[in-house]
Amino acid sequence: MLPRRFAKLAFLATLTVLLTGVLAAAPVLAKNASDPVINDCLNHRAGLTGHYTVAQLNHALQVMTAETKEYTNCSDVINRALLAAVGKGKGKGGGGGGGGGGSFLPTPVIIILVVLVLAGVTFGAIALRRRRDPDRDPDGATDRTPPESTTDRTPPESTTDRTPPGGPAPGA
């Protein structure tokens, strides 16, 4: 067992830590306690029990502390209530359109991924074409000279017939 002096010291240290925690949490609780929407959310985790205006819901989202946003689901609950309140205010239009898809990736990220995949496929096809035909220019022209046609050639001259190219000489 600890001597009496160490027991008192341990008790005072514990009491100091507890009071510091309570005092640190007091401004957070007081800040959230001033808003009835946040209070309702903190007291009823499943959802809001009262009916609030769009302005009250927006105000609650604006004054909500970072701790409440991070460690509770109140921001989600209030956002759902806000969407429901705004949806009711739109009137009796035709049938409701379908909600968003629910992808785990944001739309800009999906677009960037699709562009990167298409670029990869395009450059892969270009590399394959160059590998199959390395003499082809990127412009599509070829560096190869066409093979000489055999129809344009004149037959080789025989060694016995030595007529000049202009035909036989006059008088010969």
C-alpha positions as CSV (number, residue, x, y, z in Angstrom):
1,M,0.0,0.0,0.0
2,L,1.2,3.5,-0.8
3,P,2.1,5.8,2.0
4,R,-0.5,8.4,2.9
5,R,1.4,11.3,1.4
6,F,1.6,9.5,-2.0
7,A,-2.1,8.6,-1.9
8,K,-3.0,12.3,-1.4
9,L,-0.7,13.3,-4.3
10,A,-2.3,10.6,-6.6
11,F,-5.8,11.7,-5.6
12,L,-5.0,15.4,-6.3
13,A,-3.4,14.5,-9.7
14,T,-6.4,12.5,-10.7
15,L,-8.8,15.3,-9.6
16,T,-6.7,17.8,-11.6
17,V,-6.9,15.7,-14.8
18,L,-10.7,15.2,-14.4
19,L,-11.3,18.9,-13.8
20,T,-9.1,19.8,-16.8
21,G,-11.2,17.5,-19.0
22,V,-14.5,18.9,-17.8
23,L,-13.3,22.4,-18.2
24,A,-12.0,21.7,-21.7
25,A,-15.3,20.1,-22.7
26,A,-17.5,22.8,-21.2
27,P,-17.1,25.4,-24.1
28,V,-17.9,22.6,-26.6
29,L,-21.0,21.6,-24.7
30,A,-22.1,25.1,-24.1
31,K,-21.6,26.1,-27.7
32,N,-23.7,23.2,-28.9
33,A,-26.2,23.6,-26.1
34,S,-27.2,27.0,-27.4
35,D,-28.7,25.6,-30.6
36,P,-31.9,23.6,-30.2
37,V,-31.4,21.6,-33.4
38,I,-27.9,20.3,-32.2
39,N,-29.4,19.6,-28.8
40,D,-32.2,17.6,-30.3
41,C,-29.7,15.6,-32.4
42,L,-27.3,15.0,-29.4
43,N,-30.2,13.8,-27.3
44,H,-31.9,11.6,-29.9
45,R,-29.2,9.8,-32.0
46,A,-31.7,8.2,-34.4
47,G,-32.9,11.5,-35.8
48,L,-34.5,14.8,-35.0
49,T,-37.7,14.7,-33.1
50,G,-38.7,18.3,-33.6
51,H,-39.7,20.1,-36.7
52,Y,-37.3,22.9,-37.8
53,T,-37.2,25.5,-40.5
54,V,-34.6,25.5,-43.3
55,A,-33.0,28.5,-41.7
56,Q,-32.7,26.8,-38.3
57,L,-31.2,23.7,-39.9
58,N,-28.7,25.8,-41.9
59,H,-27.8,27.8,-38.7
60,A,-27.2,24.5,-36.8
61,L,-24.8,23.3,-39.5
62,Q,-22.9,26.6,-39.5
63,V,-22.4,26.8,-35.7
64,M,-21.8,23.1,-35.1
65,T,-18.3,22.5,-33.6
66,A,-15.7,20.4,-35.3
67,E,-15.8,17.9,-32.4
68,T,-19.6,17.4,-32.9
69,K,-19.1,17.0,-36.7
70,E,-16.3,14.5,-36.2
71,Y,-17.5,12.4,-33.4
72,T,-21.3,12.3,-33.9
73,N,-23.6,11.8,-36.9
74,C,-25.4,15.1,-36.2
75,S,-24.2,16.8,-39.4
76,D,-25.6,13.9,-41.5
77,V,-28.9,13.9,-39.5
78,I,-29.3,17.6,-40.0
79,N,-28.3,17.4,-43.7
80,R,-31.0,14.7,-44.2
81,A,-33.6,16.9,-42.4
82,L,-32.5,19.9,-44.5
83,L,-32.9,17.9,-47.8
84,A,-36.3,16.7,-46.7
85,A,-37.4,20.2,-45.8
86,V,-36.1,21.6,-49.1
87,G,-37.8,18.8,-51.0
88,K,-41.1,19.5,-49.4
89,G,-40.9,23.1,-50.4
90,K,-40.6,22.3,-54.1
91,G,-44.3,21.7,-54.5
92,K,-46.2,18.8,-56.1
93,G,-44.2,18.3,-59.2
94,G,-44.4,15.2,-61.2
95,G,-42.9,11.9,-60.0
96,G,-39.7,12.2,-58.2
97,G,-36.6,11.6,-60.1
98,G,-34.2,9.0,-59.0
99,G,-31.5,9.8,-56.5
100,G,-27.8,9.9,-57.2
101,G,-26.0,6.7,-57.9
102,G,-24.0,6.3,-54.7
103,S,-20.6,5.8,-56.0
104,F,-17.7,5.7,-53.6
105,L,-15.7,7.9,-56.0
106,P,-16.5,11.5,-56.8
107,T,-17.5,12.3,-60.4
108,P,-14.3,14.3,-61.3
109,V,-12.1,11.4,-60.1
110,I,-14.1,9.0,-62.3
111,I,-13.7,11.3,-65.3
112,I,-10.0,11.6,-64.8
113,L,-9.6,7.8,-64.5
114,V,-11.6,7.2,-67.7
115,V,-9.4,9.8,-69.5
116,L,-6.2,8.1,-68.2
117,V,-7.4,4.7,-69.3
118,L,-8.3,5.9,-72.8
119,A,-4.9,7.6,-73.1
120,G,-3.2,4.5,-72.0
121,V,-5.1,2.4,-74.6
122,T,-4.3,4.9,-77.3
123,F,-0.6,5.1,-76.6
124,G,-0.5,1.3,-76.3
125,A,-2.1,0.9,-79.7
126,I,0.4,3.4,-81.2
127,A,3.3,1.5,-79.6
128,L,2.0,-1.7,-81.0
129,R,1.8,-0.3,-84.5
130,R,5.3,1.1,-84.3
131,R,6.6,-2.3,-83.1
132,R,5.0,-4.1,-86.0
133,D,6.1,-1.5,-88.6
134,P,9.2,0.3,-87.3
135,D,9.8,2.2,-90.6
136,R,6.5,3.9,-90.5
137,D,6.5,7.7,-89.7
138,P,4.1,9.0,-87.1
139,D,2.4,10.9,-90.0
140,G,1.6,7.7,-91.8
141,A,4.2,8.0,-94.6
142,T,6.7,5.3,-95.2
143,D,10.4,5.7,-95.6
144,R,10.7,2.7,-97.8
145,T,11.4,3.2,-101.5
146,P,9.1,1.1,-103.6
147,P,10.7,-1.8,-105.3
148,E,11.7,-1.1,-108.9
149,S,9.2,-2.3,-111.4
150,T,10.5,-4.9,-113.9
151,T,8.3,-3.5,-116.7
152,D,10.3,-0.2,-116.9
153,R,13.6,-2.0,-117.4
154,T,15.0,-2.5,-120.7
155,P,16.5,-5.9,-121.3
156,P,20.3,-6.1,-121.0
157,E,22.1,-5.6,-124.3
158,S,23.8,-8.5,-125.8
159,T,27.5,-8.3,-126.4
160,T,27.2,-9.1,-130.1
161,D,24.8,-6.3,-131.0
162,R,26.4,-3.0,-130.5
163,T,24.0,-0.6,-132.1
164,P,24.2,3.0,-130.7
165,P,21.2,4.1,-128.7
166,G,19.9,6.4,-131.4
167,G,19.6,3.6,-133.9
168,P,21.9,2.5,-136.7
169,A,24.1,5.2,-138.1
170,P,23.0,6.6,-141.5
171,G,24.5,4.9,-144.3
172,A,25.5,1.9,-142.4
